[in-house]
Amino acid sequence: MFGVASLTAFAHLAQMVRTGHAVRTSGETHLRNLDRLAMPITFLHGGDNRCFLPDSTAATVAALAAANGADRYRRVVIPGYGDIDPIIGKNAVRDVYPLILEHLEAVR
């Protein structure tokens, strides 16, 4: 399915699952310096995503909002979309791309 690929990324993902949040391969947390993300961000999450559950972006937005204020962040859960579907899904151009454009125009 993947062809020739490094399995290092899968080991790193497993490490993050065991830790319960994003970490570097060294184990150092990514939850520091959240002030560096004090910018407008729209999180798009497939409602049917089972690789990364929708609650994960809710937790991310909550952490960023606590550090930088909630007005910078928006989270949209897209029903009927899985992991990569918001980018390559059959109807992404209709259902998702307008959300991306809306964000880009808002922060222009």
C-alpha positions as CSV (number, residue, x, y, z in Angstrom):
1,M,0.0,0.0,0.0
2,F,2.8,2.4,0.8
3,G,5.6,1.1,-1.3
4,V,9.1,1.8,0.0
5,A,8.8,3.9,3.1
6,S,10.6,4.6,6.4
7,L,8.8,3.1,9.3
8,T,10.3,5.7,11.6
9,A,7.2,7.8,11.4
10,F,5.0,5.0,12.6
11,A,7.3,4.5,15.6
12,H,7.1,8.2,16.4
13,L,3.3,8.1,16.1
14,A,3.2,5.1,18.5
15,Q,5.4,7.0,20.9
16,M,2.9,10.0,20.9
17,V,0.0,7.6,21.4
18,R,1.7,6.1,24.4
19,T,2.6,9.6,25.8
20,G,-0.9,11.0,25.1
21,H,0.2,14.1,23.3
22,A,2.7,15.3,20.6
23,V,6.3,14.8,21.5
24,R,9.6,14.9,19.6
25,T,11.3,11.6,19.0
26,S,13.6,12.5,21.9
27,G,10.4,12.5,24.1
28,E,10.5,16.3,24.6
29,T,7.0,17.7,24.6
30,H,5.6,20.0,21.9
31,L,3.3,21.6,24.5
32,R,5.7,24.3,25.3
33,N,6.1,27.7,23.6
34,L,2.4,27.8,22.6
35,D,2.8,31.6,22.4
36,R,4.6,30.9,19.0
37,L,1.2,29.9,17.7
38,A,-0.5,33.1,18.6
39,M,-1.9,33.5,15.1
40,P,-5.2,32.8,13.4
41,I,-5.6,29.0,12.9
42,T,-8.6,27.1,11.6
43,F,-8.5,23.4,12.5
44,L,-10.5,21.2,10.1
45,H,-11.2,17.7,11.3
46,G,-13.0,14.9,9.7
47,G,-15.9,13.8,12.0
48,D,-15.3,10.1,11.1
49,N,-11.5,10.3,11.5
50,R,-10.5,7.2,13.5
51,C,-6.7,7.8,13.2
52,F,-6.9,11.1,15.1
53,L,-10.1,11.4,17.0
54,P,-12.0,14.7,16.7
55,D,-11.5,15.3,20.4
56,S,-7.8,15.8,19.7
57,T,-8.3,19.1,17.9
58,A,-10.7,20.2,20.7
59,A,-7.9,19.6,23.2
60,T,-5.4,21.4,20.9
61,V,-7.7,24.4,20.5
62,A,-8.4,24.5,24.3
63,A,-4.6,24.5,25.0
64,L,-3.9,27.2,22.5
65,A,-6.9,29.3,23.6
66,A,-5.7,29.1,27.2
67,A,-2.3,30.3,26.2
68,N,-3.2,32.9,23.6
69,G,-6.9,33.7,23.8
70,A,-9.8,31.9,22.1
71,D,-10.4,34.6,19.4
72,R,-7.5,33.3,17.2
73,Y,-8.8,29.8,16.8
74,R,-11.6,28.1,15.0
75,R,-12.4,24.4,14.8
76,V,-14.7,22.8,12.3
77,V,-15.6,19.1,12.4
78,I,-16.7,18.0,9.0
79,P,-19.3,15.2,9.2
80,G,-18.8,12.2,7.0
81,Y,-15.1,12.8,6.5
82,G,-12.2,10.6,7.7
83,D,-8.5,11.1,8.1
84,I,-7.3,12.5,4.8
85,D,-10.7,12.9,3.2
86,P,-10.9,16.7,3.8
87,I,-8.1,17.1,1.3
88,I,-8.7,14.3,-1.2
89,G,-12.3,13.3,-0.6
90,K,-14.8,13.1,-3.5
91,N,-16.7,16.2,-2.3
92,A,-13.9,18.1,-0.5
93,V,-13.9,20.8,-3.2
94,R,-17.5,21.5,-2.2
95,D,-17.5,20.8,1.5
96,V,-14.0,21.6,2.7
97,Y,-12.2,23.9,0.3
98,P,-14.6,26.8,0.9
99,L,-13.7,26.6,4.6
100,I,-10.0,26.9,3.7
101,L,-10.6,29.8,1.4
102,E,-12.7,31.5,4.1
103,H,-9.8,31.3,6.6
104,L,-7.3,32.5,4.0
105,E,-9.4,35.5,3.1
106,A,-10.0,36.3,6.7
107,V,-6.3,36.5,7.6
108,R,-5.2,38.0,4.3
